[in-house]
Amino acid sequence: MARKNIGDLTRKKAAGEKITMLTAHDAAFGAMIDQAGVDAVLVGDSLGMVALGYDSTVPVTMAEMLHHAKAVRRGVKEALLIGDMPFLSYQVEARQAIYNAGRFMKEAGCDAVKMEGGGEIGETVAAVVRAGIPVMGHIGLTPQTAAQSGGFKVRGREAAAAEKLRHEAGELAAAGIFALVLECIPSELAGEISRSLAIPTIGIGAGPLCDGQVLVTPDLLGLFERFRPRFVKQYADLAPQVRSALAAFRAEVETGIFPDAAHSFSSEVEGKARTADK
């Protein structure tokens, strides 16, 4: 099957088909998500919390994002791969943004990048797009700047705030984004924005009226336990199973149960085993 591209997402919106996107930060999960047929894989800066142990996405660096994006690229063969531009990798000036976005493409093999922000980054987005780099936008709750804009809460409930989001969506679309993430905004507002744009919208905590949905994969698998946003549906609860398996390994090693004969080699079969392993 051919690798998915931006046009595929646009066509799905036009056909009324829902778009799926999940995050990944290593090759193993990238491959599993890809094999599940998900449309797009986001190497999200949420890896700062779920993989690197930071308290927020703010400390994540370009070097860290590129390292993980390269790994995910090795696992993803068909889905559209998007690299999340980390904090201060694009806010200083357009030249910086073009350079860093280009690194996601050249060094990590990403198909596009994602940038958080509204009208204030419109000119930067336009410059990156002119340079030939596809950009996905992100408005509503923007985690990189949540601390200065009221914390992690729903955006757009007040009339003025809702109008600001409508305006930002239009500005970013005019700047050339190919899709727009809407995070933590009322469902009705998300639907209104989605209907007003020719480009697809991808919701996260924005209700069912968006053109697609994205979640952080460790959240939906129950692997990240520090907190769980209300909008996350947990499709599995793997953390207790993982802890149980790890504890069983420790116990069996300590009591001499593992490794047993079935998981060891004897001199008589060692040569055959090595041949079979090859």
C-alpha positions as CSV (number, residue, x, y, z in Angstrom):
1,M,0.0,0.0,0.0
2,A,1.3,3.5,-0.9
3,R,2.3,5.9,1.8
4,K,-0.5,8.3,2.8
5,N,-0.2,12.0,2.0
6,I,-1.8,15.3,2.8
7,G,-4.2,14.9,-0.1
8,D,-5.5,11.7,1.4
9,L,-6.6,13.7,4.5
10,T,-8.3,16.4,2.4
11,R,-10.1,13.8,0.3
12,K,-11.4,12.0,3.5
13,K,-12.8,15.3,4.7
14,A,-14.5,15.9,1.4
15,A,-16.0,12.4,1.4
16,G,-17.2,12.8,5.0
17,E,-14.8,10.1,6.2
18,K,-13.2,10.5,9.7
19,I,-9.5,10.9,10.0
20,T,-7.4,9.1,12.7
21,M,-4.2,10.2,14.3
22,L,-2.2,8.9,17.2
23,T,1.1,9.8,18.8
24,A,4.3,7.7,18.9
25,H,7.8,8.2,20.2
26,D,9.5,4.9,19.2
27,A,9.8,2.5,16.3
28,A,7.8,-0.3,18.0
29,F,4.7,1.8,18.7
30,G,5.1,3.6,15.4
31,A,4.9,0.2,13.6
32,M,1.9,-1.0,15.6
33,I,0.0,2.2,15.0
34,D,0.9,2.0,11.3
35,Q,-0.2,-1.6,11.1
36,A,-3.6,-0.7,12.7
37,G,-4.3,1.5,9.6
38,V,-4.2,4.9,11.4
39,D,-4.0,7.8,8.9
40,A,-1.4,9.9,10.6
41,V,1.2,9.5,13.3
42,L,2.3,12.5,15.3
43,V,5.6,12.5,17.1
44,G,4.2,14.8,19.7
45,D,6.1,16.8,22.2
46,S,3.9,15.1,24.8
47,L,6.7,12.6,24.8
48,G,8.4,15.0,27.2
49,M,5.9,13.8,29.8
50,V,5.1,10.3,28.8
51,A,8.7,9.2,27.8
52,L,11.2,11.7,29.3
53,G,9.6,12.4,32.6
54,Y,9.3,16.2,32.3
55,D,6.4,18.0,34.1
56,S,5.3,19.7,30.8
57,T,6.2,19.9,27.1
58,V,8.2,23.1,27.6
59,P,11.6,21.5,28.3
60,V,11.6,19.3,25.2
61,T,14.4,20.2,22.8
62,M,14.8,19.9,19.1
63,A,17.5,17.3,19.6
64,E,15.1,15.1,21.6
65,M,12.3,15.5,19.1
66,L,14.5,14.6,16.2
67,H,15.9,11.6,18.0
68,H,12.4,10.2,18.6
69,A,11.1,11.2,15.2
70,K,13.9,9.2,13.5
71,A,13.0,6.2,15.6
72,V,9.3,6.5,14.7
73,R,10.1,6.9,11.0
74,R,11.8,3.5,11.1
75,G,8.5,1.9,12.3
76,V,6.0,3.9,10.2
77,K,5.8,2.8,6.6
78,E,2.4,4.0,5.4
79,A,0.9,6.6,7.7
80,L,1.5,10.3,7.3
81,L,4.3,11.2,9.8
82,I,4.2,14.6,11.5
83,G,6.9,16.1,13.7
84,D,5.8,18.4,16.6
85,M,7.8,21.6,16.7
86,P,8.9,22.1,20.3
87,F,8.8,25.2,22.4
88,L,11.1,28.0,21.1
89,S,12.0,26.1,17.9
90,Y,9.9,28.5,15.8
91,Q,8.8,31.4,17.9
92,V,11.9,33.6,17.6
93,E,11.9,34.3,13.8
94,A,10.8,32.8,10.6
95,R,14.3,31.8,9.5
96,Q,14.7,29.7,12.7
97,A,11.3,28.1,12.1
98,I,12.2,27.2,8.5
99,Y,15.5,25.7,9.6
100,N,14.1,23.6,12.4
101,A,11.1,22.5,10.4
102,G,13.4,21.5,7.6
103,R,15.4,19.3,10.0
104,F,12.3,17.3,10.7
105,M,12.0,16.6,7.0
106,K,15.7,16.1,6.1
107,E,17.0,14.4,9.2
108,A,14.0,12.5,10.6
109,G,12.1,11.8,7.4
110,C,8.8,13.5,8.5
111,D,6.2,14.4,6.0
112,A,5.1,17.5,7.8
113,V,5.4,19.5,11.0
114,K,2.9,20.8,13.6
115,M,3.0,24.2,15.2
116,E,1.0,25.6,18.1
117,G,-0.4,29.0,18.1
118,G,-2.9,31.4,16.5
119,G,-2.6,34.6,14.5
120,E,0.7,35.5,16.2
121,I,2.5,32.8,14.2
122,G,0.6,33.3,11.0
123,E,3.5,35.0,9.2
124,T,5.9,32.3,10.4
125,V,3.6,29.5,9.2
126,A,3.3,31.2,5.8
127,A,7.1,31.4,5.6
128,V,7.5,27.7,6.4
129,V,4.9,26.7,3.9
130,R,6.5,28.9,1.2
131,A,9.7,27.0,1.9
132,G,8.0,23.8,0.9
133,I,7.3,22.3,4.3
134,P,3.7,21.3,5.1
135,V,2.4,22.7,8.4
136,M,-0.4,21.4,10.6
137,G,-1.8,24.1,12.9
138,H,-2.9,23.8,16.6
139,I,-5.3,26.1,18.5
140,G,-7.4,26.0,21.5
141,L,-5.5,24.7,24.5
142,T,-1.9,24.9,23.4
143,P,0.2,23.0,26.0
144,Q,3.4,24.9,25.3
145,T,1.9,28.2,26.4
146,A,-0.9,26.9,28.8
147,A,0.8,28.4,31.8
148,Q,0.5,32.0,30.5
149,S,-3.1,31.6,29.2
150,G,-5.0,30.2,32.2
151,G,-3.7,26.7,32.6
152,F,-5.0,23.4,31.3
153,K,-8.7,24.2,30.8
154,V,-11.3,24.4,28.1
155,R,-10.9,27.4,25.7
156,G,-13.6,29.2,23.8
157,R,-16.5,29.1,26.2
158,E,-16.9,32.9,26.3
159,A,-18.2,34.7,23.3
160,A,-15.0,36.7,22.8
161,A,-12.8,33.7,23.2
162,A,-14.9,31.7,20.7
163,E,-14.7,34.5,18.2
164,K,-10.9,34.7,18.7
165,L,-10.6,31.0,17.9
166,R,-12.8,31.4,14.8
167,H,-10.5,34.2,13.6
168,E,-7.3,32.3,14.4
169,A,-8.6,29.3,12.4
170,G,-9.2,31.4,9.4
171,E,-5.8,33.2,9.7
172,L,-3.9,29.9,9.9
173,A,-5.9,28.5,7.0
174,A,-5.0,31.6,4.9
175,A,-1.4,31.1,5.9
176,G,-1.4,27.7,4.3
177,I,-1.8,25.0,6.9
178,F,-3.1,21.7,5.6
179,A,-4.9,20.6,8.7
180,L,-5.8,22.1,12.2
181,V,-5.8,20.5,15.6
182,L,-8.5,21.8,17.9
183,E,-7.8,21.0,21.5
184,C,-10.2,21.4,24.5
185,I,-12.8,23.6,22.9
186,P,-16.6,23.2,23.1
187,S,-18.1,20.7,20.6
188,E,-20.4,23.2,18.9
189,L,-17.6,25.6,18.3
190,A,-15.4,22.9,16.9
191,G,-18.1,21.9,14.5
192,E,-18.6,25.4,13.4
193,I,-14.9,25.9,12.7
194,S,-14.7,22.5,11.0
195,R,-17.6,23.4,8.6
196,S,-16.0,26.8,7.9
197,L,-12.7,25.4,6.7
198,A,-11.8,23.5,3.5
199,I,-8.9,21.8,5.4
200,P,-9.5,19.0,7.9
201,T,-9.8,19.6,11.6
202,I,-8.4,17.0,14.1
203,G,-10.0,17.1,17.5
204,I,-8.6,16.3,20.9
205,G,-11.1,17.1,23.6
206,A,-13.1,19.0,21.0
207,G,-16.1,16.6,20.5
208,P,-17.4,14.5,17.6
209,L,-17.9,17.2,15.0
210,C,-14.3,17.5,14.0
211,D,-13.1,15.8,10.8
212,G,-10.9,13.5,12.8
213,Q,-9.5,12.6,16.2
214,V,-6.1,12.3,17.9
215,L,-5.1,10.9,21.3
216,V,-1.8,10.4,23.0
217,T,-1.2,6.7,22.7
218,P,0.0,6.0,26.2
219,D,-3.2,7.7,27.5
220,L,-5.5,5.5,25.5
221,L,-3.5,2.3,26.5
222,G,-3.5,3.2,30.2
223,L,0.3,3.3,30.3
224,F,0.6,6.9,31.6
225,E,-0.8,7.2,35.1
226,R,0.3,10.6,36.4
227,F,-3.0,12.1,35.2
228,R,-5.7,11.4,32.6
229,P,-7.5,14.2,30.9
230,R,-11.3,13.9,30.9
231,F,-11.4,13.7,27.1
232,V,-9.3,10.5,27.0
233,K,-11.1,7.2,26.4
234,Q,-8.9,4.5,27.8
235,Y,-9.2,1.5,25.5
236,A,-6.9,-0.7,27.6
237,D,-5.4,-0.6,31.1
238,L,-1.9,-2.0,30.5
239,A,0.1,-0.4,33.3
240,P,-1.1,-2.9,36.0
241,Q,-0.4,-5.8,33.5
242,V,3.1,-4.5,32.8
243,R,3.9,-4.2,36.5
244,S,2.6,-7.7,37.2
245,A,4.8,-9.1,34.5
246,L,7.9,-7.3,35.7
247,A,7.2,-8.4,39.3
248,A,6.7,-12.0,38.1
249,F,10.1,-11.9,36.3
250,R,11.8,-10.6,39.4
251,A,10.2,-13.3,41.6
252,E,11.1,-16.1,39.3
253,V,14.7,-15.1,39.0
254,E,15.0,-14.7,42.7
255,T,13.5,-18.1,43.4
256,G,15.4,-19.9,40.6
257,I,12.3,-20.7,38.6
258,F,13.6,-18.7,35.6
259,P,15.4,-19.6,33.5
260,D,14.3,-23.3,33.4
261,A,15.3,-26.0,30.9
262,A,12.9,-24.8,28.3
263,H,14.7,-21.4,28.3
264,S,18.2,-22.7,28.4
265,F,20.6,-24.6,26.1
266,S,22.5,-27.9,26.7
267,S,25.7,-28.9,25.1
268,E,23.9,-31.6,23.0
269,V,21.5,-29.2,21.3
270,E,23.5,-26.0,21.4
271,G,24.8,-26.3,17.8
272,K,21.3,-27.0,16.5
273,A,19.8,-24.1,18.5
274,R,22.4,-21.7,17.2
275,T,21.6,-22.8,13.6
276,A,17.9,-22.5,14.2
277,D,18.4,-19.0,15.7
278,K,20.0,-17.9,12.5
